[in-house]
């Protein structure tokens, strides 16, 4: 991760992959690799617990923290204000997760128009 002990190595790997035009290559050192069986198990476990009271409580807590933290962490971030966003009922937004906070300006923009990110 960009926040962590191996930050410089991640940055170096990103630069190397960009030079080699390998834009989808893994750049994290020791990035975990899951087998297809492990991935299916993980997804099945998620759906099995998805509607549990604990899962719902954690979801509410996480959303609350994000709703409070987003405006604070993006105080100095300039965001263009597309007026058309307020008219959309839904949209797909992608974000480069180079930094764990990359999505916060998008979250702030969505909050302005009372939209929910999922």
MMTF fields as JSON, N, C-alpha, C and O atoms, coordinates in Angstrom:
{
  "mmtfVersion": "1.0.0",
  "mmtfProducer": "UNKNOWN",
  "numBonds": 471,
  "numAtoms": 472,
  "numGroups": 118,
  "numChains": 1,
  "numModels": 1,
  "chainsPerModel": [1],
  "groupsPerChain": [118],
  "chainIdList": ["A"],
  "bondAtomList": [4, 2, 8, 6, 12, 10, 16, 14, 20, 18, 24, 22, 28, 26, 32, 30, 36, 34, 40, 38, 44, 42, 48, 46, 52, 50, 56, 54, 60, 58, 64, 62, 68, 66, 72, 70, 76, 74, 80, 78, 84, 82, 88, 86, 92, 90, 96, 94, 100, 98, 104, 102, 108, 106, 112, 110, 116, 114, 120, 118, 124, 122, 128, 126, 132, 130, 136, 134, 140, 138, 144, 142, 148, 146, 152, 150, 156, 154, 160, 158, 164, 162, 168, 166, 172, 170, 176, 174, 180, 178, 184, 182, 188, 186, 192, 190, 196, 194, 200, 198, 204, 202, 208, 206, 212, 210, 216, 214, 220, 218, 224, 222, 228, 226, 232, 230, 236, 234, 240, 238, 244, 242, 248, 246, 252, 250, 256, 254, 260, 258, 264, 262, 268, 266, 272, 270, 276, 274, 280, 278, 284, 282, 288, 286, 292, 290, 296, 294, 300, 298, 304, 302, 308, 306, 312, 310, 316, 314, 320, 318, 324, 322, 328, 326, 332, 330, 336, 334, 340, 338, 344, 342, 348, 346, 352, 350, 356, 354, 360, 358, 364, 362, 368, 366, 372, 370, 376, 374, 380, 378, 384, 382, 388, 386, 392, 390, 396, 394, 400, 398, 404, 402, 408, 406, 412, 410, 416, 414, 420, 418, 424, 422, 428, 426, 432, 430, 436, 434, 440, 438, 444, 442, 448, 446, 452, 450, 456, 454, 460, 458, 464, 462, 468, 466],
  "bondOrderList": [1, 1, 1, 1, 1, 1, 1, 1, 1, 1, 1, 1, 1, 1, 1, 1, 1, 1, 1, 1, 1, 1, 1, 1, 1, 1, 1, 1, 1, 1, 1, 1, 1, 1, 1, 1, 1, 1, 1, 1, 1, 1, 1, 1, 1, 1, 1, 1, 1, 1, 1, 1, 1, 1, 1, 1, 1, 1, 1, 1, 1, 1, 1, 1, 1, 1, 1, 1, 1, 1, 1, 1, 1, 1, 1, 1, 1, 1, 1, 1, 1, 1, 1, 1, 1, 1, 1, 1, 1, 1, 1, 1, 1, 1, 1, 1, 1, 1, 1, 1, 1, 1, 1, 1, 1, 1, 1, 1, 1, 1, 1, 1, 1, 1, 1, 1, 1],
  "groupList": [{"groupName": "UNK", "atomNameList": ["N", "CA", "C", "O"], "elementList": ["N", "C", "C", "O"], "formalChargeList": [0, 0, 0, 0], "bondAtomList": [1, 0, 2, 1, 3, 2], "bondOrderList": [1, 1, 2], "singleLetterCode": "X", "chemCompType": "L-PEPTIDE LINKING"}],
  "groupTypeList": [0, 0, 0, 0, 0, 0, 0, 0, 0, 0, 0, 0, 0, 0, 0, 0, 0, 0, 0, 0, 0, 0, 0, 0, 0, 0, 0, 0, 0, 0, 0, 0, 0, 0, 0, 0, 0, 0, 0, 0, 0, 0, 0, 0, 0, 0, 0, 0, 0, 0, 0, 0, 0, 0, 0, 0, 0, 0, 0, 0, 0, 0, 0, 0, 0, 0, 0, 0, 0, 0, 0, 0, 0, 0, 0, 0, 0, 0, 0, 0, 0, 0, 0, 0, 0, 0, 0, 0, 0, 0, 0, 0, 0, 0, 0, 0, 0, 0, 0, 0, 0, 0, 0, 0, 0, 0, 0, 0, 0, 0, 0, 0, 0, 0, 0, 0, 0, 0],
  "groupIdList": [1, 2, 3, 4, 5, 6, 7, 8, 9, 10, 11, 12, 13, 14, 15, 16, 17, 18, 19, 20, 21, 22, 23, 24, 25, 26, 27, 28, 29, 30, 31, 32, 33, 34, 35, 36, 37, 38, 39, 40, 41, 42, 43, 44, 45, 46, 47, 48, 49, 50, 51, 52, 53, 54, 55, 56, 57, 58, 59, 60, 61, 62, 63, 64, 65, 66, 67, 68, 69, 70, 71, 72, 73, 74, 75, 76, 77, 78, 79, 80, 81, 82, 83, 84, 85, 86, 87, 88, 89, 90, 91, 92, 93, 94, 95, 96, 97, 98, 99, 100, 101, 102, 103, 104, 105, 106, 107, 108, 109, 110, 111, 112, 113, 114, 115, 116, 117, 118],
  "secStructList": [7, 7, 1, 1, 6, 6, 2, 2, 2, 2, 2, 2, 2, 2, 2, 2, 2, 2, 2, 6, 6, 7, 6, 6, 1, 7, 7, 1, 6, 6, 7, 7, 7, 7, 7, 2, 2, 2, 2, 2, 2, 2, 2, 2, 2, 2, 2, 2, 2, 6, 6, 1, 2, 2, 2, 2, 2, 2, 2, 2, 2, 2, 2, 2, 2, 2, 2, 2, 2, 2, 2, 2, 2, 6, 6, 6, 7, 7, 7, 7, 7, 7, 4, 4, 4, 4, 4, 7, 1, 7, 7, 7, 7, 7, 7, 7, 6, 6, 1, 6, 6, 6, 6, 2, 2, 2, 2, 2, 2, 2, 2, 2, 6, 6, 7, 7, 7, 7],
  "xCoordList": [0.831, 0.0, 0.864, 2.017, 0.271, 1.013, 1.247, 2.184, 0.404, 0.648, 1.169, 0.411, 2.421, 2.968, 4.475, 5.121, 5.008, 6.457, 7.097, 8.245, 6.372, 6.97, 6.552, 6.485, 6.275, 5.794, 6.761, 6.336, 8.048, 9.032, 9.111, 9.271, 8.999, 9.038, 7.814, 7.923, 6.665, 5.438, 5.596, 5.257, 6.104, 6.303, 7.274, 7.032, 8.369, 9.336, 8.669, 8.865, 7.884, 7.213, 6.205, 6.059, 5.517, 4.56, 5.305, 4.891, 6.401, 7.189, 7.713, 7.673, 8.203, 8.726, 7.63, 7.834, 6.472, 5.367, 4.838, 4.442, 4.829, 4.39, 5.366, 4.944, 6.686, 7.689, 7.491, 7.634, 7.158, 6.974, 5.562, 5.225, 4.735, 3.347, 2.525, 1.645, 2.835, 2.087, 1.175, 1.438, 0.106, -0.732, -1.607, -2.125, -1.772, -2.596, -1.766, -2.317, -0.471, 0.407, 0.291, -0.013, 0.536, 0.564, 1.826, 2.911, 1.691, 2.845, 3.128, 4.17, 2.209, 2.397, 3.336, 3.126, 4.373, 5.203, 4.388, 3.59, 4.583, 3.893, 2.369, 1.634, 1.904, 0.465, -0.123, 0.355, -1.143, -1.683, -2.322, -2.929, -2.172, -2.768, -3.731, -3.353, -4.977, -5.984, -6.278, -6.36, -6.435, -6.849, -8.322, -9.007, -8.813, -10.226, -11.099, -12.14, -10.665, -11.402, -11.483, -12.543, -10.357, -10.321, -11.198, -11.882, -11.168, -12.006, -13.48, -14.251, -13.874, -15.275, -15.694, -16.799, -14.789, -15.071, -15.285, -16.196, -14.437, -14.521, -15.842, -16.486, -16.228, -17.481, -18.679, -19.625, -18.639, -19.733, -19.862, -20.969, -18.729, -18.748, -19.341, -20.121, -18.953, -19.498, -21.019, -21.719, -21.53, -22.985, -23.711, -24.85, -23.071, -23.698, -23.855, -24.825, -22.911, -22.944, -23.502, -23.65, -23.805, -24.189, -25.374, -25.361, -26.364, -27.562, -27.592, -28.629, -26.488, -26.467, -26.537, -26.091, -27.082, -27.141, -25.756, -25.614, -24.741, -23.381, -22.889, -22.334, -23.091, -22.657, -23.363, -22.74, -24.65, -25.403, -24.909, -24.815, -24.593, -24.096, -22.733, -22.493, -21.851, -20.523, -20.659, -19.944, -21.573, -21.801, -22.253, -21.743, -23.199, -23.688, -22.556, -22.408, -21.76, -20.634, -19.616, -19.169, -19.253, -18.264, -18.774, -18.023, -20.028, -20.601, -20.612, -20.345, -20.919, -20.919, -19.544, -19.395, -18.544, -17.16, -16.754, -16.145, -17.092, -16.754, -17.499, -16.935, -18.744, -19.527, -18.98, -19.056, -18.437, -17.846, -16.427, -16.04, -15.677, -14.271, -14.043, -13.071, -14.923, -14.72, -14.604, -13.632, -15.558, -15.415, -14.155, -13.536, -13.782, -12.587, -11.312, -10.404, -11.243, -10.028, -9.918, -8.86, -10.988, -10.947, -11.159, -11.563, -10.889, -11.069, -10.294, -10.809, -9.078, -8.219, -8.227, -7.342, -9.213, -9.293, -10.286, -11.445, -9.825, -10.721, -11.428, -10.789, -12.75, -13.542, -14.384, -15.142, -14.249, -15.141, -16.55, -16.756, -17.503, -18.863, -19.758, -20.424, -19.776, -20.629, -22.107, -22.57, -22.842, -24.254, -25.086, -26.121, -24.642, -25.425, -25.454, -26.326, -24.511, -24.47, -25.736, -26.206, -26.286, -27.498, -28.7, -29.65, -28.663, -29.777, -29.697, -30.678, -28.542, -28.356, -29.04, -29.007, -29.654, -30.211, -29.15, -29.171, -28.226, -27.126, -25.982, -26.174, -24.804, -23.627, -22.577, -22.589, -21.685, -20.528, -19.318, -19.014, -18.637, -17.453, -16.287, -16.381, -15.204, -14.018, -12.958, -12.949, -12.075, -11.058, -9.77, -9.799, -8.662, -7.36, -7.03, -6.905, -6.89, -6.643, -5.146, -4.664, -4.433, -3.018, -2.854, -1.892, -3.795, -3.781, -5.13, -6.159, -5.139, -6.37, -7.383, -8.565, -6.953, -7.856, -8.306, -8.986, -7.941, -8.313, -9.811, -10.246, -10.593, -12.037, -12.738, -13.919, -12.056, -12.721, -13.287, -14.392, -12.59, -13.23, -14.514, -15.487, -14.501, -15.719, -16.82, -17.99, -16.453, -17.419, -18.005, -19.213, -17.156, -17.637, -18.606, -19.624, -18.274, -19.151, -20.494, -21.548, -20.447, -21.682, -22.513, -23.737, -21.858, -22.574, -23.282, -24.386, -22.641, -23.229, -24.585, -25.508, -24.693, -25.936, -26.8, -27.741, -26.468, -27.238, -27.293, -28.334, -26.145, -26.026, -25.215, -24.379, -25.459, -24.764, -23.778, -24.135, -22.54, -21.548, -21.644, -21.739, -21.62, -21.691, -20.452, -20.314],
  "yCoordList": [-1.188, 0.0, 1.235, 1.225, 2.293, 3.535, 4.089, 4.858, 3.703, 4.057, 2.783, 1.829, 2.749, 1.551, 1.496, 2.424, 0.385, 0.213, 0.136, 0.547, -0.383, -0.624, 0.417, 0.122, 1.62, 2.688, 2.962, 3.032, 3.116, 3.426, 2.314, 2.58, 1.075, -0.052, -0.033, -0.332, 0.315, 0.407, 1.501, 1.292, 2.656, 3.766, 3.357, 3.63, 2.703, 2.224, 1.251, 1.352, 0.314, -0.668, -0.017, -0.442, 1.003, 1.719, 2.385, 2.279, 3.069, 3.734, 2.73, 2.976, 1.596, 0.564, 0.032, -0.111, -0.259, -0.807, 0.196, -0.19, 1.476, 2.502, 2.564, 2.643, 2.529, 2.529, 1.349, 1.472, 0.201, -1.028, -1.14, -2.138, -0.112, -0.077, -1.261, -1.774, -1.676, -2.75, -2.098, -2.155, -1.484, -0.662, -1.472, -0.923, -2.741, -3.575, -4.522, -5.396, -4.354, -5.254, -4.995, -3.884, -6.029, -5.903, -5.147, -5.443, -4.182, -3.396, -3.532, -3.089, -4.138, -4.313, -5.488, -6.567, -5.304, -6.451, -7.406, -6.964, -8.669, -9.695, -9.601, -9.89, -9.195, -9.101, -10.508, -11.412, -10.711, -12.06, -12.569, -11.813, -13.853, -14.494, -15.556, -16.435, -15.467, -16.437, -17.388, -16.982, -18.646, -19.608, -19.385, -18.692, -19.964, -19.817, -20.39, -19.825, -21.515, -22.143, -21.208, -21.067, -20.573, -19.638, -18.415, -17.93, -17.919, -16.761, -17.103, -16.318, -18.274, -18.691, -18.844, -18.463, -19.411, -19.56, -18.199, -18.021, -17.255, -15.911, -15.229, -14.592, -15.368, -14.769, -15.439, -14.764, -16.753, -17.478, -17.056, -16.894, -16.882, -16.449, -15.043, -14.758, -14.169, -12.81, -12.846, -12.226, -13.573, -13.596, -14.299, -13.954, -15.269, -15.965, -15.024, -15.132, -14.109, -13.19, -11.811, -10.97, -11.585, -10.259, -9.652, -8.456, -10.424, -9.898, -10.121, -9.919, -10.528, -10.756, -9.412, -8.399, -9.388, -8.135, -7.513, -6.291, -8.342, -7.837, -7.124, -6.028, -7.744, -7.157, -5.828, -4.865, -5.777, -4.534, -3.441, -2.277, -3.811, -2.837, -2.29, -1.086, -3.162, -2.737, -1.816, -0.82, -2.144, -1.322, 0.082, 1.073, 0.166, 1.467, 2.251, 3.449, 1.585, 2.231, 2.764, 3.906, 1.932, 2.334, 3.517, 4.456, 3.48, 4.596, 5.872, 6.956, 5.748, 6.915, 7.536, 8.755, 6.703, 7.193, 7.878, 8.947, 7.264, 7.833, 9.144, 10.078, 9.22, 10.453, 11.609, 12.765, 11.306, 12.351, 12.673, 13.84, 11.668, 11.851, 12.463, 13.193, 12.179, 12.663, 14.185, 14.683, 14.941, 16.405, 16.921, 17.879, 16.295, 16.733, 16.455, 17.286, 15.281, 14.887, 15.527, 15.462, 16.138, 16.757, 18.272, 18.885, 18.861, 20.317, 21.115, 22.094, 20.708, 21.455, 20.894, 21.208, 20.07, 19.459, 20.23, 20.392, 20.71, 21.421, 20.382, 19.532, 20.467, 19.524, 20.323, 21.208, 20.005, 20.616, 20.173, 19.054, 21.017, 20.736, 20.513, 21.442, 19.285, 19.046, 19.092, 18.263, 20.058, 20.236, 19.029, 18.742, 18.33, 17.205, 16.017, 15.155, 15.964, 14.835, 14.754, 13.659, 15.89, 15.912, 15.297, 14.862, 15.259, 14.723, 13.212, 12.59, 12.624, 11.186, 10.371, 10.736, 9.273, 8.374, 7.379, 6.922, 7.045, 6.15, 6.345, 6.885, 5.899, 6.014, 5.017, 4.568, 4.68, 3.853, 4.772, 5.411, 4.824, 5.67, 4.764, 3.948, 4.907, 4.115, 5.039, 6.246, 4.434, 5.224, 4.408, 3.218, 5.045, 4.413, 4.333, 5.365, 3.149, 2.997, 3.012, 2.228, 3.909, 4.091, 4.567, 4.213, 5.36, 5.874, 5.536, 5.624, 5.16, 4.75, 5.878, 5.62, 7.118, 8.256, 8.783, 9.806, 8.107, 8.563, 8.739, 9.636, 7.913, 7.948, 9.04, 9.294, 9.689, 10.658, 11.88, 12.305, 12.472, 13.579, 13.139, 13.89, 11.922, 11.402, 11.195, 11.469, 10.72, 10.539, 11.888, 12.007, 12.898, 14.231, 14.793, 15.393, 14.589, 15.046, 14.311, 14.923, 13.016, 12.234, 12.7, 12.795, 12.988, 13.458, 14.786, 15.023, 15.644, 16.954, 16.789, 17.57, 15.767, 15.525, 14.434, 13.928, 14.088, 13.075, 11.747, 11.092, 11.358, 10.065, 9.139, 9.587, 7.869, 6.875, 6.091, 5.586, 5.989, 5.167, 3.741, 3.533, 2.783, 1.375, 0.646, -0.554],
  "zCoordList": [0.0, 0.0, 0.0, 0.431, -0.496, -0.555, 0.846, 1.061, 1.797, 3.191, 3.841, 4.011, 4.199, 4.802, 4.676, 4.188, 5.128, 5.186, 3.806, 3.635, 2.825, 1.505, 0.47, -0.723, 0.927, 0.057, -1.097, -2.25, -0.805, -1.847, -2.89, -4.081, -2.434, -3.367, -4.286, -5.476, -3.741, -4.545, -5.599, -6.764, -5.2, -6.143, -7.251, -8.427, -6.87, -7.859, -8.836, -10.047, -8.309, -9.161, -10.102, -11.248, -9.626, -10.484, -11.637, -12.791, -11.325, -12.375, -13.399, -14.604, -12.9, -13.797, -14.718, -15.924, -14.139, -14.935, -15.954, -17.054, -15.599, -16.553, -17.723, -18.877, -17.43, -18.499, -19.437, -20.654, -18.851, -19.637, -20.213, -20.851, -19.986, -20.451, -19.941, -20.633, -18.722, -18.052, -17.018, -15.817, -17.498, -16.636, -15.677, -14.704, -15.934, -15.051, -14.188, -13.519, -14.2, -13.454, -11.947, -11.514, -11.177, -9.723, -9.328, -9.83, -8.438, -8.018, -6.524, -6.04, -5.807, -4.364, -4.107, -4.659, -3.278, -2.916, -2.041, -1.215, -2.216, -1.433, -1.573, -0.629, -2.755, -2.994, -2.912, -3.598, -2.093, -1.937, -3.218, -3.976, -3.438, -4.609, -4.103, -3.329, -4.546, -4.137, -5.276, -6.435, -4.943, -5.956, -6.248, -5.495, -7.332, -7.665, -6.544, -6.207, -5.973, -4.874, -3.659, -3.049, -3.314, -2.179, -2.433, -1.532, -3.68, -4.022, -3.874, -3.322, -4.366, -4.253, -2.795, -2.407, -1.993, -0.558, 0.103, 0.912, -0.253, 0.303, -0.082, 0.752, -1.331, -1.801, -1.135, -0.73, -1.024, -0.359, 1.108, 1.621, 1.767, 3.168, 3.287, 4.196, 2.349, 2.36, 2.248, 3.049, 1.255, 1.049, 2.189, 2.504, 2.801, 3.927, 5.127, 5.877, 5.306, 6.447, 6.12, 7.007, 4.865, 4.382, 5.14, 5.43, 5.455, 6.104, 7.615, 8.247, 8.189, 9.636, 10.368, 9.829, 11.573, 12.339, 12.558, 12.514, 12.793, 12.993, 11.732, 11.813, 10.576, 9.31, 9.062, 8.617, 9.345, 9.156, 10.1, 9.709, 11.341, 12.317, 11.894, 11.981, 11.44, 10.987, 9.784, 9.677, 8.88, 7.704, 8.109, 7.588, 9.026, 9.498, 10.165, 9.924, 10.999, 11.673, 10.658, 10.765, 9.673, 8.669, 7.848, 7.586, 7.446, 6.685, 7.519, 7.001, 8.805, 9.684, 9.798, 9.713, 9.99, 10.085, 8.782, 8.801, 7.663, 6.36, 6.117, 5.546, 6.54, 6.35, 7.183, 6.767, 8.343, 9.184, 8.703, 8.645, 8.369, 8.001, 6.636, 6.442, 5.681, 4.315, 4.236, 3.669, 4.783, 4.69, 5.388, 4.925, 6.483, 7.213, 6.43, 6.395, 5.8, 5.087, 3.705, 3.08, 3.226, 1.896, 1.955, 0.967, 3.098, 3.247, 2.2, 1.661, 1.915, 0.994, -0.417, -1.213, -0.736, -2.061, -2.912, -2.532, -4.074, -4.972, -5.84, -6.459, -5.873, -6.661, -7.644, -7.247, -8.934, -9.913, -9.591, -9.121, -9.83, -9.419, -10.641, -11.097, -11.172, -12.339, -11.947, -11.164, -12.491, -12.144, -12.573, -11.97, -13.603, -14.118, -13.159, -13.269, -12.224, -11.294, -10.45, -10.142, -10.08, -9.273, -9.979, -9.327, -11.306, -12.091, -12.302, -12.709, -12.03, -12.258, -11.167, -9.991, -11.565, -10.55, -10.094, -8.951, -10.987, -10.621, -11.617, -12.707, -11.224, -12.084, -11.627, -10.481, -12.515, -12.158, -12.177, -13.185, -11.045, -10.909, -10.555, -9.638, -11.275, -10.95, -10.369, -10.609, -9.606, -8.936, -8.854, -8.54, -9.135, -9.012, -7.527, -6.868, -7.001, -5.57, -5.249, -4.431, -5.901, -5.619, -4.178, -3.496, -3.739, -2.38, -1.752, -2.422, -0.511, 0.156, 0.242, 0.47, 0.065, 0.173, -1.193, -1.256, -2.281, -3.621, -3.796, -4.517, -3.16, -3.372, -2.571, -2.804, -1.641, -0.77, -1.495, -1.157, -2.478, -3.194, -3.912, -3.976, -4.448, -5.088, -4.054, -4.325, -2.89, -1.805, -1.401, -1.194, -1.29, -0.911, -1.951, -1.608, -3.22, -4.291, -4.25, -4.424, -4.022, -3.919, -2.727, -2.821, -1.617, -0.42, -0.698, -0.207, -1.484, -1.791, -2.471, -2.237, -3.312, -4.053, -3.408, -4.02, -2.179, -1.418, -2.165, -2.218, -2.745, -3.424, -2.542, -1.757, -2.67, -1.852, -2.707, -3.772, -2.239, -2.926, -2.384, -1.175, -3.272, -2.867, -3.337, -3.097]
}
